[in-house]
Amino acid sequence: MRVASLTDIGEMEVEERERPEPEPSEVVVRVGACGVCSTDLHMYHGSFAVDFPVVLGHESAGTVTELGDDVSELEPGDRVAVNPAVPCGACSYCKRGETNLCDNATAIGGAGDRIIDGSFAEYVRVPASNVEKVGDLPFHHAALAEPLGCCIHAADRSGVGQGDSVALVGAGPIGLLMLQTLRNRGASPIAVSELDPKRRELAAEMGADLVVDPEAGDPVETIREEIGEVDAGIEVVGLVPTIQQAYDVTAKGGNTLIVGVPKQEATMEISPFELYYNDLDIRGTFALTQDSFERAVSLLRQGRIDAAPLVTEEIGLKDIPTAFERMENNEGLKKVVIPSDNE
């Protein structure tokens, strides 16, 4: 089979490898589509440490081709989405359902302490418990189950419910999934701040009540003037200035949530008295849980998330480095790898 192997920082090669064989509790999936994520970009540039060589790709869907001896709930030919986070099931975090915080997690093609080969390949080997059936959902839409699962977990962390106001800073692929997730929860009004005019337009089409161009003026002041301070300021970029914006627009008693991935060395100043006096929360949200992944597949299958406008490019394995360059230039939205011509 063909794989795109990360052989060193900034170096990726398409090569031939043996097709994986499943362990007793695993399945082999022929990859129909795999999204390209900012986490992949971090790993490509070396800001997330990996052992070379490794096959990246953790947002995938495809067809089950082989079953391990102990797998009975799936059949060859089943169309599935892959959850790339494999928890140990034994640590205290797993036991209370916080599988995203597992002390001994394995990442299939994603960032983590233990990483195994992922889905920038024609075939991938995964635990049977880490796949969900997707029916006739197109693979390039089903591949969004993983990032959508992250957004659902983030929405859980935000505490946002019906009628709660939100300021969303950033309208890239995750930001637009987050917007739809919040609308499904009944959040209102929702303001979106985004530099790119096409992304602002799409955010408005997807139901944002207010769309703000941060270059046209102070986005915090604009949001305050139009809808007031908000119950939740949610940052989906990963930069200190945009985290500050989300914090500054959060009302007393509200919650600022960091969804974007900041640089590991980034720091910022926060007044502890302000946190105390205004009864504020600042929260992070990391990855997804098994529960949020299942919910993501359900929302996609039922058409409650509009995936079609988010997938703007389908590429082959050899085109992944070019996709990284386009991501860095904020060109388009979600790039999806189609490893082979076989559906």
C-alpha positions as CSV (number, residue, x, y, z in Angstrom):
1,M,0.0,0.0,0.0
2,R,1.0,3.6,-0.4
3,V,1.6,5.9,2.6
4,A,2.8,9.5,3.1
5,S,5.6,9.1,5.7
6,L,7.0,12.0,7.7
7,T,10.7,11.1,7.6
8,D,12.1,14.3,9.3
9,I,11.0,17.8,10.2
10,G,9.6,19.3,7.0
11,E,10.2,16.1,4.9
12,M,7.5,13.8,3.7
13,E,7.8,10.9,1.3
14,V,5.2,8.7,-0.5
15,E,6.4,5.1,-0.2
16,E,5.2,1.5,-0.5
17,R,4.6,-0.5,2.7
18,E,3.0,-3.8,3.6
19,R,-0.7,-3.6,4.3
20,P,-1.3,-3.9,8.1
21,E,-2.8,-7.0,9.7
22,P,-5.3,-6.7,12.5
23,E,-4.8,-7.9,16.0
24,P,-7.6,-9.9,17.6
25,S,-9.6,-6.8,18.7
26,E,-8.7,-4.6,15.7
27,V,-9.9,-3.9,12.2
28,V,-8.2,-2.7,9.0
29,V,-9.9,0.2,7.3
30,R,-9.3,1.1,3.6
31,V,-9.1,4.9,4.0
32,G,-11.6,6.8,1.8
33,A,-10.7,10.2,3.0
34,C,-8.5,11.9,5.7
35,G,-8.6,15.5,6.7
36,V,-5.5,17.6,7.0
37,C,-5.4,19.4,10.4
38,S,-3.3,22.1,12.1
39,T,-2.0,19.4,14.4
40,D,-0.5,17.7,11.3
41,L,1.1,21.0,10.4
42,H,2.6,21.4,13.9
43,M,4.1,17.9,13.7
44,Y,5.4,18.5,10.2
45,H,7.2,21.6,11.4
46,G,8.5,19.9,14.5
47,S,6.6,22.0,17.1
48,F,5.0,18.8,18.3
49,A,7.6,16.1,18.8
50,V,7.4,12.8,17.0
51,D,9.7,9.8,16.4
52,F,10.5,9.5,12.7
53,P,9.4,8.0,10.4
54,V,5.7,8.2,11.2
55,V,2.5,8.3,9.1
56,L,0.3,11.2,10.2
57,G,-3.4,11.7,9.5
58,H,-6.1,11.4,12.3
59,E,-9.3,12.7,10.7
60,S,-10.4,9.7,8.6
61,A,-13.2,7.5,7.4
62,G,-13.3,4.5,5.1
63,T,-14.3,0.9,4.6
64,V,-13.6,-2.0,6.9
65,T,-11.7,-4.7,4.9
66,E,-10.4,-7.1,7.6
67,L,-11.5,-8.1,11.1
68,G,-9.5,-9.4,14.0
69,D,-10.5,-12.8,15.4
70,D,-12.4,-11.3,18.4
71,V,-14.4,-8.7,16.4
72,S,-18.1,-9.6,16.0
73,E,-19.9,-6.3,15.8
74,L,-18.5,-5.3,12.4
75,E,-18.4,-6.8,9.0
76,P,-16.1,-6.3,5.9
77,G,-17.7,-3.6,3.8
78,D,-18.9,-1.5,6.8
79,R,-18.4,2.2,6.2
80,V,-16.9,3.8,9.3
81,A,-15.4,6.9,10.8
82,V,-12.2,6.5,12.9
83,N,-11.7,7.9,16.3
84,P,-7.9,8.3,16.5
85,A,-7.7,8.6,20.3
86,V,-7.2,5.2,21.9
87,P,-7.6,5.4,25.7
88,C,-6.2,2.8,28.1
89,G,-9.5,2.4,29.8
90,A,-7.8,1.7,33.2
91,C,-6.5,5.1,34.5
92,S,-8.7,7.3,36.7
93,Y,-9.5,9.7,33.9
94,C,-10.8,6.9,31.7
95,K,-12.9,5.5,34.5
96,R,-14.7,8.8,34.9
97,G,-15.3,9.3,31.1
98,E,-12.5,11.8,30.5
99,T,-10.8,9.7,27.9
100,N,-9.2,12.8,26.3
101,L,-7.0,13.1,29.4
102,C,-6.0,9.4,29.5
103,D,-2.6,8.9,31.2
104,N,-1.7,6.2,28.7
105,A,-3.4,7.2,25.5
106,T,-2.3,6.1,22.0
107,A,-2.8,8.5,19.1
108,I,-3.4,7.1,15.7
109,G,-1.6,9.6,13.4
110,G,-2.1,12.5,15.8
111,A,-0.2,14.2,18.5
112,G,0.5,12.4,21.8
113,D,3.0,10.6,24.0
114,R,2.6,7.4,22.0
115,I,1.9,7.8,18.3
116,I,1.2,4.9,15.8
117,D,0.8,5.2,12.1
118,G,-2.3,7.1,10.9
119,S,-4.5,7.6,7.9
120,F,-2.3,9.4,5.3
121,A,-2.2,5.9,3.8
122,E,-4.4,3.6,1.8
123,Y,-5.0,1.4,4.8
124,V,-5.0,1.9,8.6
125,R,-5.2,-0.5,11.5
126,V,-7.5,0.6,14.4
127,P,-9.2,-0.9,17.5
128,A,-12.7,-2.0,16.6
129,S,-14.0,0.1,19.5
130,N,-12.6,3.2,17.8
131,V,-14.9,3.1,14.8
132,E,-18.5,4.3,14.3
133,K,-20.6,3.3,11.3
134,V,-21.5,6.2,9.0
135,G,-24.0,4.6,6.6
136,D,-24.0,6.3,3.2
137,L,-22.4,9.5,4.5
138,P,-19.7,10.5,2.0
139,F,-16.2,9.7,3.3
140,H,-15.0,13.3,2.9
141,H,-17.8,14.4,5.2
142,A,-17.5,11.5,7.6
143,A,-13.8,12.4,8.0
144,L,-15.0,15.6,9.9
145,A,-16.3,13.4,12.8
146,E,-13.0,13.8,14.6
147,P,-12.8,17.6,14.5
148,L,-16.5,17.9,15.1
149,G,-16.1,15.6,18.2
150,C,-13.5,18.1,19.4
151,C,-16.0,20.9,19.0
152,I,-18.7,19.1,20.8
153,H,-16.3,18.5,23.7
154,A,-15.3,22.1,23.6
155,A,-19.0,23.2,23.7
156,D,-19.4,20.9,26.8
157,R,-16.5,22.7,28.4
158,S,-17.9,26.2,27.5
159,G,-21.1,25.6,29.5
160,V,-23.1,27.3,26.8
161,G,-26.8,26.5,26.7
162,Q,-30.0,27.8,25.2
163,G,-30.1,31.6,25.0
164,D,-26.5,32.1,26.1
165,S,-24.5,34.7,24.1
166,V,-21.2,33.8,22.5
167,A,-18.3,35.6,20.8
168,L,-16.4,33.2,18.6
169,V,-12.9,34.5,17.5
170,G,-11.9,32.7,14.3
171,A,-13.9,31.1,11.5
172,G,-11.6,28.5,10.0
173,P,-12.8,24.9,9.7
174,I,-12.9,24.4,13.5
175,G,-14.5,27.8,14.0
176,L,-17.2,27.1,11.5
177,L,-17.9,23.6,13.1
178,M,-17.9,25.3,16.5
179,L,-20.5,27.8,15.2
180,Q,-22.8,25.1,14.0
181,T,-22.3,23.1,17.3
182,L,-23.3,26.2,19.3
183,R,-26.3,26.9,17.2
184,N,-27.4,23.3,17.7
185,R,-27.3,24.0,21.4
186,G,-29.5,27.1,21.1
187,A,-26.8,29.7,21.8
188,S,-28.0,33.2,20.9
189,P,-26.8,35.6,19.8
190,I,-23.5,34.4,18.3
191,A,-20.9,36.9,17.1
192,V,-18.0,35.8,14.9
193,S,-14.8,37.8,14.5
194,E,-12.7,36.8,11.4
195,L,-10.1,38.4,9.2
196,D,-10.9,36.6,5.9
197,P,-14.0,38.0,4.0
198,K,-14.9,34.6,2.5
199,R,-14.9,33.0,5.9
200,R,-17.0,35.9,7.4
201,E,-19.5,35.4,4.6
202,L,-19.7,31.7,5.2
203,A,-20.1,32.3,9.0
204,A,-23.1,34.6,8.2
205,E,-24.6,31.9,5.9
206,M,-24.2,29.3,8.7
207,G,-26.2,31.4,11.2
208,A,-23.9,33.9,12.9
209,D,-26.0,36.8,14.3
210,L,-23.1,39.2,14.0
211,V,-20.0,39.0,11.8
212,V,-17.1,41.3,12.6
213,D,-14.0,42.3,10.6
214,P,-11.3,42.8,13.2
215,E,-9.3,45.1,10.8
216,A,-12.3,47.5,10.5
217,G,-12.0,48.4,14.2
218,D,-11.6,46.9,17.7
219,P,-13.6,43.7,17.5
220,V,-14.2,43.7,21.3
221,E,-15.7,47.2,21.1
222,T,-17.8,46.3,18.1
223,I,-19.2,43.2,19.7
224,R,-19.9,45.1,22.9
225,E,-21.8,47.8,21.0
226,E,-23.9,45.4,19.0
227,I,-24.7,42.6,21.5
228,G,-23.0,43.5,24.7
229,E,-20.5,41.4,26.7
230,V,-21.1,37.7,26.2
231,D,-21.6,34.7,28.4
232,A,-18.7,32.9,26.6
233,G,-15.8,34.1,24.7
234,I,-14.4,31.3,22.6
235,E,-11.0,31.5,20.8
236,V,-10.4,29.2,17.9
237,V,-7.1,30.6,16.5
238,G,-4.4,29.8,19.0
239,L,-2.8,33.2,19.3
240,V,-2.3,35.3,22.5
241,P,-3.9,38.5,21.0
242,T,-7.1,36.6,19.9
243,I,-7.3,34.8,23.3
244,Q,-7.1,38.2,24.9
245,Q,-10.0,39.4,22.7
246,A,-12.1,36.5,23.8
247,Y,-11.3,37.2,27.4
248,D,-11.9,40.9,27.1
249,V,-15.4,40.5,25.7
250,T,-16.5,37.9,28.3
251,A,-19.1,39.2,30.8
252,K,-18.9,39.0,34.5
253,G,-19.6,35.4,35.6
254,G,-18.7,34.2,32.1
255,N,-16.3,31.7,30.7
256,T,-13.4,32.2,28.2
257,L,-12.5,29.0,26.4
258,I,-9.3,28.3,24.5
259,V,-10.0,26.0,21.6
260,G,-7.2,27.1,19.2
261,V,-3.8,25.5,19.7
262,P,-1.3,28.0,21.1
263,K,2.5,27.7,20.8
264,Q,3.8,25.7,23.8
265,E,6.1,28.6,24.8
266,A,3.3,31.3,24.6
267,T,2.4,33.2,27.7
268,M,0.0,36.0,28.6
269,E,-0.8,38.2,31.6
270,I,-4.1,37.9,33.4
271,S,-5.2,39.8,36.5
272,P,-6.0,37.4,39.3
273,F,-8.0,40.1,41.1
274,E,-10.1,40.5,37.9
275,L,-10.8,36.8,37.8
276,Y,-11.8,36.8,41.5
277,Y,-13.8,40.0,41.4
278,N,-15.7,39.3,38.2
279,D,-16.3,35.6,39.0
280,L,-14.6,34.6,35.7
281,D,-13.5,31.2,34.3
282,I,-10.7,30.6,31.8
283,R,-10.8,27.1,30.5
284,G,-8.9,25.0,28.0
285,T,-10.3,22.1,25.9
286,F,-8.2,19.3,24.6
287,A,-9.1,16.8,21.9
288,L,-12.3,14.7,22.1
289,T,-13.9,12.0,24.1
290,Q,-15.4,8.7,23.0
291,D,-18.8,10.2,23.8
292,S,-18.3,13.3,21.8
293,F,-17.1,11.3,18.8
294,E,-20.2,9.2,18.8
295,R,-22.3,12.3,19.0
296,A,-20.4,13.9,16.1
297,V,-21.1,10.9,13.9
298,S,-24.8,11.1,14.8
299,L,-25.0,14.8,14.0
300,L,-23.3,14.3,10.6
301,R,-25.5,11.4,9.7
302,Q,-28.6,13.3,10.6
303,G,-27.6,16.4,8.6
304,R,-27.5,18.6,11.6
305,I,-24.0,19.8,10.6
306,D,-23.4,21.2,7.1
307,A,-20.1,19.6,6.1
308,A,-20.2,20.4,2.3
309,P,-19.0,24.0,2.4
310,L,-16.1,23.2,4.7
311,V,-14.3,20.8,2.4
312,T,-12.7,23.0,-0.2
313,E,-10.0,20.7,-1.6
314,E,-9.4,17.0,-2.2
315,I,-5.8,16.1,-2.7
316,G,-3.6,13.0,-3.1
317,L,-0.9,11.8,-0.8
318,K,1.9,13.5,-2.7
319,D,0.1,16.9,-2.3
320,I,0.1,17.0,1.5
321,P,3.1,19.4,1.8
322,T,1.4,21.8,-0.6
323,A,-1.7,21.6,1.5
324,F,0.4,22.6,4.5
325,E,1.6,25.7,2.7
326,R,-1.9,26.7,1.7
327,M,-3.1,26.2,5.3
328,E,-0.3,28.6,6.5
329,N,-1.6,31.2,4.0
330,N,-5.2,30.6,5.1
331,E,-6.2,29.6,1.6
332,G,-9.5,27.7,1.5
333,L,-10.8,25.7,4.4
334,K,-10.6,21.9,5.0
335,K,-8.1,20.0,2.8
336,V,-9.0,16.3,2.5
337,V,-6.6,13.6,1.4
338,I,-8.0,10.8,-0.9
339,P,-5.3,8.2,-0.6
340,S,-6.4,6.1,-3.6
341,D,-9.0,5.9,-6.3
342,N,-10.9,3.1,-4.6
343,E,-14.1,4.1,-2.9
